[in-house]
Amino acid sequence: MFPFLSSFNHQITRLNILGLIFNRNSSENDQEKTAGSDELLCRFVVDGSGNNIGETIAFDKDIVIIKAGARFLGVPLKHIEDQETTILVKGLIDYQKAYELGEKWRSAALEKND
């Protein structure tokens, strides 16, 4: 009945498909940025002086969880640098904040397992 509607619907469908493709790709990139990489797990973590801090055990969004003795520390992913054999924490570590982030993750993990 209205030939221009057919062309209009076709273009809308193409836009929807392109939107889905771009959204999927951007969410995959966001996921890579926030989740980190499995390659960073089970790696020893050192500070700028080379002192051993602990071992990476998990990710919580953009926070790397480090097992440091009996404690859990949380360090933002942006402060982590992948060295070939270890993980380097760039800059000074605010241990009080790192401990709070680690304990928040630990509490949530325990609740999830109950």
Buried (B, 14 or more C-beta within 10 A) or exposed (E): EEEEEEEEEEEEEEEEEEEEEEEEEEEEEEEEEEBBEEEBBEBBBBBEEEEEBBBBBBBBEBBBBBBBEEBBBBBBBEBBEEEEEBBBBEEEBEEEEBBEBBBBBBEEBEEEEE
